[in-house]
Amino acid sequence: MTGRYVIDVAALRARVFDGAGVVDPAVRRAAGTGTPVPEVWSAYVGKVREASYKITEHDVSALKAAGCTEEEIFEVTVAVSTGAALQRLDLGLRAMQEGP
């Protein structure tokens, strides 16, 4: 990846994982990279990362019942999905560079 896309992706990473928000940046980074997150987020983060199509209102309600706010849920969801997408992008770009 070259040119402006490198800058755009770096800006996206910085904004999502380290930018202003209500969730601690360390939690957002962990959610985005697949490293351990606080227990309250563990099942949700794994489900979003591996099978986001299976997320239901029940999953969100369970987080709210555990004391998470909608803003926190949103931020963690964005961090997980962005991290998963960027990981796949990195793998794809690496595969293209290595060739057949």
C-alpha positions in Angstrom: 0.0 0.0 0.0 1.4 3.3 -1.0 0.7 7.0 -1.1 -2.3 8.5 0.5 -3.8 5.2 1.6 -0.9 4.6 4.0 -1.6 7.9 5.6 -5.4 7.3 5.6 -5.0 3.9 7.3 -2.6 5.3 9.8 -5.1 8.1 10.6 -7.9 5.6 10.9 -5.9 3.4 13.3 -5.0 6.4 15.5 -8.5 7.8 15.6 -10.2 4.5 16.4 -7.7 3.1 18.9 -6.2 6.2 20.4 -8.6 9.0 19.7 -11.0 10.7 22.1 -13.6 8.4 23.5 -15.3 7.1 26.6 -13.6 3.7 26.5 -10.0 3.5 27.6 -7.7 3.5 24.6 -6.0 0.4 26.0 -9.3 -1.5 25.9 -10.0 -0.3 22.3 -6.6 -1.4 21.2 -7.0 -4.8 22.8 -10.4 -5.2 21.2 -9.0 -4.2 17.8 -5.9 -6.5 18.0 -7.6 -9.6 19.5 -5.7 -9.5 22.8 -7.4 -10.0 26.1 -10.1 -7.5 27.1 -11.8 -6.9 30.4 -14.2 -9.8 31.2 -17.3 -7.8 30.6 -16.3 -7.4 27.0 -14.7 -10.8 26.3 -17.6 -12.8 24.8 -19.0 -9.8 22.9 -15.6 -8.9 21.4 -15.0 -12.5 20.3 -18.4 -12.7 18.7 -18.0 -9.5 16.8 -14.6 -10.5 15.6 -15.5 -14.0 14.5 -19.2 -13.9 13.7 -20.6 -10.4 13.8 -23.7 -11.4 11.9 -24.7 -13.4 15.0 -24.9 -10.3 17.2 -28.4 -9.8 18.6 -30.2 -7.4 20.8 -29.7 -10.0 23.6 -25.9 -9.4 23.3 -26.3 -5.7 23.6 -28.8 -6.0 26.5 -26.4 -8.2 28.4 -23.7 -5.5 28.1 -26.2 -2.8 29.3 -27.2 -5.0 32.2 -23.5 -5.3 33.1 -23.3 -1.5 33.3 -22.0 -0.7 29.8 -23.4 2.4 28.1 -24.5 2.6 24.5 -21.5 4.8 23.7 -19.1 2.3 25.2 -20.7 -0.5 23.2 -20.5 1.5 20.0 -16.8 2.3 20.6 -15.9 -1.2 21.3 -17.9 -2.5 18.3 -16.1 0.0 16.0 -12.7 -1.0 17.5 -13.3 -4.7 17.1 -14.6 -4.4 13.5 -12.0 -2.0 12.4 -9.2 -4.1 13.9 -10.5 -7.2 12.2 -10.8 -5.4 8.9 -7.3 -3.9 9.2 -5.9 -7.3 10.0 -7.4 -8.8 6.9 -6.2 -5.9 4.8 -2.6 -6.4 6.2 -2.8 -10.1 5.4 -4.1 -9.5 1.9 -1.4 -6.9 1.1 1.3 -9.2 2.4 0.0 -12.0 0.3 0.0 -9.8 -2.8 3.6 -8.7 -2.1 4.8 -12.3 -1.7 3.2 -13.4 -4.9 2.2 -16.9 -6.0 
